[in-house]
Amino acid sequence: MRGLFLKILREVWLGTLLIGLGLFAAETLFAFILPQIQGGIGTMLSQMPWVRGLMSALLGTDVPDDMPTQMLLAIVWVHPVVLALIFAHGLFLGTRVPAAEIDRGTIDVLLSWPLSRRAVYLGESAVWATSGVFILLMALAGHLVGTAITGVPHPPAAHLAMVLVNLYALYVAVGGLTFVLSACSDRRGRVIAIVFAALVGSLLLNVLGQFWAPADRVGFLGVLHYYRPANILSRGAFPTADVAVLLGIGVVLWTLGLVVFTRRSICTV
Amino acid sequence: MSIISARQLTRGYGRRRGISAIDLDVPEGAIFGFLGPNGAGKTTAIRVLLGFLRPRAGQATIFGRDCWRESHHIKRDAGYLPGDLRLYPWMTGRSALRIVGGVRGTDLTAPGRDLADRFRLDLDVRVRRMSRGMRQKLGLILTLAHGPRLLVLDEPTSGLDPLMQITLADELRDRAARGTTIFFSSHTLSEVNDLCDRVAIIRDGTIVADEPLATLRRRARRTVRITFANGAAPDDLRPPGFLTVRRRDGCVWTCVMDGVAAPLLAWLAAHPVHDLAIGPPDLETLFRTYYDFDDRASPVDPPDGDAPVGVPS
């Protein structure tokens, strides 16, 4: 397994580091800027009600005109740039085996090594899971640096930890979907497109749910429905059900991916 | 003992043909040539044997282990060189040896360096900067470095210059002499002719011949040129059944002969001969008949009008 980890780390360390640094920068920037434009956000919400709907969809809770600081800081954790970076990392790692290996024709070399497919899948998953922790910690570091610069008191550490757990559970759910699609596919681009469509669909459901009751009723079908950092930061309650649903989705799909990958025929011709 | 054994091995790709009911036995220590034209099913058979593809029917074993279920155990003692080799572009030869050594749990640096010297490959060049031939050499080094009991090589000489082809052939002969079993696919007859003990020919997904090369040589036709003494070859002289006259030029006959030379010599004893030249077994024509024959023709009996065979050298 040592050689496998050497290979995986050689291929993912730079991308993971860049995404981690990107998250650090984005979190620092947003945590620094948002409290300074707090008044402007209130004005914008009253003038453009659709923005309120969009923010409610992202935050997973109703947004008042006079947004409290804690809710404002929650935006940092749902900002599209932040989520895009986290999902990009999940997609980058989750599609490596077998889709990307087949796509670039290197699967023959990988499978010629004396490693079971289970070992390959577990090795890739281990790196995906650990590097997910790394990029979220980078985001947290950025958040703390940003709030320290502005002097705005950051949310209690326990609340931040809950947000991170919820976000990691979301990362696992999206990763699980990515892994199972990758296990079924020979094309990385196809997997990325499907996962991206699922995420956009989930976001659309949340947004539409703010204005349209039928969409609200089926909002539970999207994964973003189970990620509500504003609630966590304002109430301090651990989102047990949300985390359980997300981890459940992730683990089931990931396991399905393992079963498919170990049983499917791999063909590059 | 058979190192590779396949029984009724079948694998298709939907409507596309793959392999159908293949039987194979590769004895230990043999150099086994797996021949066939492009698209005949060589790579599919190899992929099934190495556990990349799940067989639809039949069974295959290597070292007595099931090729699908125990593939990763098999690969501990096997080296595989894919036909369309794609290596990781960021790799250098050195890092590749470190990684593959890590996977195999052994240090491959020293044997890798020896092989690199033999194949004249700089181990510090990145794959993305390598020519096709260099990548093929690196693939061979990674396949050979751990000293496997079985080598499965899918068209190993593609991309290699003639000098390196000779080096590879020498390396394979050395390894076979030390007991390594070598199974390699090719559509180049000369490679097989130079190296193999035994040959299987696959066509349209089925094995059409599986025999020792010596047997095939005996079966192959030979070109014969007979120069009769003056007056010894009248126009009405009929050749025996094993001899087909392609051209009569006075007292010089250019013929193809089935089988060994003894009956020819016996027949010629009654007809004074000035000169006789018997060519080597014409494997190329024999193999071409395996590649091309239709169901009406025998694979060892090329249809009339087949391309004239060359004059023996």
Boltz contact constraints between the chains, C-beta under 6 A:
constraints:
  - contact:
      token1: [A, 2]
      token2: [B, 102]
      max_distance: 6.0
  - contact:
      token1: [A, 3]
      token2: [B, 99]
      max_distance: 6.0
  - contact:
      token1: [A, 3]
      token2: [B, 102]
      max_distance: 6.0
  - contact:
      token1: [A, 3]
      token2: [B, 103]
      max_distance: 6.0
  - contact:
      token1: [A, 4]
      token2: [B, 103]
      max_distance: 6.0
  - contact:
      token1: [A, 6]
      token2: [B, 99]
      max_distance: 6.0
  - contact:
      token1: [A, 6]
      token2: [B, 102]
      max_distance: 6.0
  - contact:
      token1: [A, 7]
      token2: [B, 99]
      max_distance: 6.0
  - contact:
      token1: [A, 105]
      token2: [B, 86]
      max_distance: 6.0
  - contact:
      token1: [A, 106]
      token2: [B, 86]
      max_distance: 6.0
  - contact:
      token1: [A, 106]
      token2: [B, 88]
      max_distance: 6.0
  - contact:
      token1: [A, 108]
      token2: [B, 82]
      max_distance: 6.0
  - contact:
      token1: [A, 111]
      token2: [B, 52]
      max_distance: 6.0
  - contact:
      token1: [A, 112]
      token2: [B, 80]
      max_distance: 6.0
  - contact:
      token1: [A, 113]
      token2: [B, 103]
      max_distance: 6.0
  - contact:
      token1: [A, 114]
      token2: [B, 72]
      max_distance: 6.0
  - contact:
      token1: [A, 114]
      token2: [B, 75]
      max_distance: 6.0
  - contact:
      token1: [A, 114]
      token2: [B, 76]
      max_distance: 6.0
  - contact:
      token1: [A, 115]
      token2: [B, 72]
      max_distance: 6.0
  - contact:
      token1: [A, 116]
      token2: [B, 72]
      max_distance: 6.0
  - contact:
      token1: [A, 265]
      token2: [B, 53]
      max_distance: 6.0
  - contact:
      token1: [A, 265]
      token2: [B, 54]
      max_distance: 6.0
  - contact:
      token1: [A, 266]
      token2: [B, 52]
      max_distance: 6.0
  - contact:
      token1: [A, 269]
      token2: [B, 43]
      max_distance: 6.0
